[in-house]
Amino acid sequence: MIARLTGTVLERDADSLVVDVGGVGYLVHVPASVIVAATVGAEVTLHTHLVVREDSMTLYGFLDAHEGRLFQTLTSVSGVGPKAGLALLSVMDADELSFAIASGNAASLARAPGVGQKLAARVVVELKDKMTSAAAPSATPGVESEEIVAALMALGYSQAEAVDAVARADLPEDAEIEEKVRLALAYFAKARMPD
């Protein structure tokens, strides 16, 4: 099993890289985040997962081990092949995707190319309990935090930004939801101010 590669990026394609490791070029299929981060001629380290089939051996690569483990978890769901797993990790980063699954947000998953409503719903049903403990930041438990995240997303913030704001903003437990949303917005304003 090839678990990790460190080498020079020789080529970039829409969904893959060719990585030169000691004179051998490995074709590695990767999510969009890796394509964006990779530069031809630069060194890259990828956590990899080798899928062996009767007629092929295909290597998939990720920038961190968490993303690689999530890919393996996704592809354990019936109907989710490596292509769908990469598509899901291309529309959301690993933390956003984990949180979407944990919170039952199948609509977010269905945005991925090749992943329809039925498959997205299956992923949520099969993986929701596995994601719950690790998905949302510990500072954001419960339905109320999900409502705050949803309100921030309705105002145009990404799920990752909203979850981060709820986790980092100092939100008093006894405050109303509207006040907590206002404080989270104030956190965004403060975070964007130059030092």
C-alpha positions as CSV (number, residue, x, y, z in Angstrom):
1,M,0.0,0.0,0.0
2,I,1.3,3.5,-0.9
3,A,0.4,5.7,2.0
4,R,2.3,8.9,1.2
5,L,4.2,10.5,-1.7
6,T,6.6,13.4,-1.6
7,G,7.9,14.6,-5.0
8,T,7.8,17.3,-7.7
9,V,4.6,18.2,-9.5
10,L,5.3,17.5,-13.2
11,E,1.8,18.0,-14.6
12,R,-1.6,19.3,-13.4
13,D,-4.9,18.3,-14.9
14,A,-8.5,19.1,-13.9
15,D,-8.6,16.3,-11.4
16,S,-5.1,14.8,-11.2
17,L,-1.4,15.4,-10.8
18,V,1.7,13.6,-12.1
19,V,4.2,13.6,-9.2
20,D,7.8,12.7,-9.9
21,V,9.3,10.6,-7.0
22,G,12.8,9.6,-7.7
23,G,12.4,9.5,-11.4
24,V,9.0,7.7,-11.4
25,G,5.9,9.7,-12.3
26,Y,2.9,8.8,-10.3
27,L,-0.6,9.7,-11.6
28,V,-2.6,10.8,-8.5
29,H,-6.3,11.7,-8.7
30,V,-7.0,14.6,-6.3
31,P,-9.8,16.9,-5.1
32,A,-10.0,20.5,-6.3
33,S,-8.2,21.8,-3.2
34,V,-5.1,19.9,-4.1
35,I,-5.1,21.2,-7.7
36,V,-5.4,24.8,-6.5
37,A,-2.5,24.3,-4.0
38,A,-0.2,22.5,-6.5
39,T,2.3,24.3,-8.7
40,V,4.2,22.6,-11.5
41,G,7.8,22.3,-10.5
42,A,7.1,22.6,-6.8
43,E,7.4,19.9,-4.2
44,V,4.2,18.4,-2.8
45,T,3.5,15.8,-0.1
46,L,0.3,13.8,-0.5
47,H,-1.4,11.3,1.8
48,T,-2.5,8.6,-0.6
49,H,-5.0,5.8,-0.9
50,L,-4.5,3.1,-3.5
51,V,-7.7,1.5,-4.9
52,V,-7.0,-1.9,-6.5
53,R,-9.6,-3.3,-8.9
54,E,-9.5,-6.3,-11.2
55,D,-8.4,-4.1,-14.2
56,S,-6.7,-1.1,-12.5
57,M,-4.7,0.3,-9.6
58,T,-5.6,4.0,-9.0
59,L,-3.9,6.3,-6.6
60,Y,-5.9,9.1,-4.8
61,G,-4.1,11.9,-3.0
62,F,-4.9,14.4,-0.3
63,L,-3.1,17.3,1.5
64,D,-3.7,15.9,4.9
65,A,-4.5,12.6,6.6
66,H,-7.9,13.7,7.8
67,E,-9.1,14.4,4.2
68,G,-7.8,10.9,3.2
69,R,-9.6,9.2,6.0
70,L,-12.8,11.0,5.1
71,F,-12.4,9.9,1.5
72,Q,-12.2,6.3,2.7
73,T,-15.2,6.7,4.9
74,L,-17.2,8.2,2.1
75,T,-16.3,5.4,-0.3
76,S,-17.4,2.8,2.2
77,V,-21.0,4.0,1.5
78,S,-22.8,1.8,-1.1
79,G,-23.0,3.8,-4.4
80,V,-20.2,6.2,-3.5
81,G,-17.2,5.4,-5.6
82,P,-13.8,7.2,-5.7
83,K,-15.1,9.6,-8.3
84,A,-18.1,10.7,-6.1
85,G,-15.8,10.9,-3.1
86,L,-13.5,13.3,-4.8
87,A,-16.4,15.3,-6.1
88,L,-17.7,15.7,-2.5
89,L,-14.3,16.8,-1.3
90,S,-14.0,19.2,-4.2
91,V,-17.2,21.2,-3.4
92,M,-16.4,21.4,0.4
93,D,-13.3,21.0,2.5
94,A,-13.1,18.1,4.9
95,D,-14.4,20.0,7.9
96,E,-17.3,21.5,6.0
97,L,-18.2,18.1,4.6
98,S,-18.0,16.4,8.0
99,F,-20.2,19.1,9.5
100,A,-22.8,18.9,6.6
101,I,-23.1,15.2,7.1
102,A,-23.3,15.4,10.9
103,S,-26.0,18.1,10.7
104,G,-28.0,16.1,8.1
105,N,-27.5,18.7,5.3
106,A,-27.9,16.4,2.3
107,A,-28.7,19.4,0.1
108,S,-25.1,20.6,0.4
109,L,-23.8,17.2,-0.6
110,A,-26.1,17.0,-3.6
111,R,-24.3,20.0,-5.1
112,A,-21.3,17.8,-6.0
113,P,-21.2,16.6,-9.6
114,G,-22.6,13.1,-10.0
115,V,-24.1,13.1,-6.5
116,G,-27.8,13.4,-6.6
117,Q,-30.4,13.8,-3.8
118,K,-30.8,10.1,-3.2
119,L,-27.1,9.4,-2.9
120,A,-26.6,12.5,-0.7
121,A,-29.4,11.3,1.6
122,R,-27.8,7.8,1.8
123,V,-24.4,9.3,2.7
124,V,-26.1,11.3,5.5
125,V,-28.1,8.4,6.8
126,E,-25.1,6.0,6.9
127,L,-22.4,8.4,8.2
128,K,-24.3,10.9,10.3
129,D,-23.6,9.1,13.6
130,K,-19.9,8.5,12.7
131,M,-19.4,12.3,12.0
132,T,-21.3,13.8,15.0
133,S,-18.5,13.5,17.6
134,A,-15.7,15.0,15.4
135,A,-17.5,17.2,12.9
136,A,-18.7,20.4,14.6
137,P,-16.3,22.4,16.9
138,S,-16.8,21.5,20.5
139,A,-17.9,25.1,21.2
140,T,-20.9,24.7,19.0
141,P,-23.1,21.9,20.3
142,G,-26.8,21.6,19.9
143,V,-29.6,22.7,17.7
144,E,-29.3,26.4,18.7
145,S,-25.7,26.6,17.2
146,E,-27.0,25.0,14.0
147,E,-29.6,27.7,13.8
148,I,-27.0,30.4,14.2
149,V,-24.8,28.8,11.5
150,A,-27.9,28.5,9.2
151,A,-28.6,32.2,9.8
152,L,-25.1,33.3,8.9
153,M,-25.1,31.1,5.8
154,A,-28.4,32.8,4.8
155,L,-26.5,36.1,5.0
156,G,-23.9,34.8,2.5
157,Y,-21.2,33.3,4.7
158,S,-19.8,29.9,3.8
159,Q,-20.5,27.0,6.2
160,A,-16.9,26.9,7.3
161,E,-16.9,30.7,8.0
162,A,-20.2,30.4,10.0
163,V,-19.0,27.4,12.0
164,D,-15.7,29.2,12.7
165,A,-17.5,32.4,13.9
166,V,-19.8,30.5,16.2
167,A,-16.8,28.6,17.7
168,R,-14.6,31.6,18.1
169,A,-16.9,34.5,18.9
170,D,-17.6,35.0,22.6
171,L,-21.4,34.1,22.6
172,P,-23.1,34.3,26.0
173,E,-25.1,31.2,26.7
174,D,-28.1,33.1,28.1
175,A,-28.4,35.5,25.0
176,E,-31.2,35.2,22.5
177,I,-30.3,33.6,19.1
178,E,-30.7,37.0,17.3
179,E,-28.1,38.5,19.7
180,K,-25.8,35.6,19.1
181,V,-26.1,36.1,15.3
182,R,-25.3,39.8,15.8
183,L,-22.2,39.0,17.9
184,A,-21.0,36.5,15.3
185,L,-21.4,39.2,12.6
186,A,-19.4,41.6,14.9
187,Y,-16.7,38.9,15.1
188,F,-16.5,38.9,11.2
189,A,-16.2,42.6,11.2
190,K,-13.4,42.6,13.8
191,A,-11.6,39.7,12.1
192,R,-11.5,41.7,8.8
193,M,-10.1,44.9,10.4
194,P,-6.4,45.4,9.6
195,D,-4.0,45.1,12.5
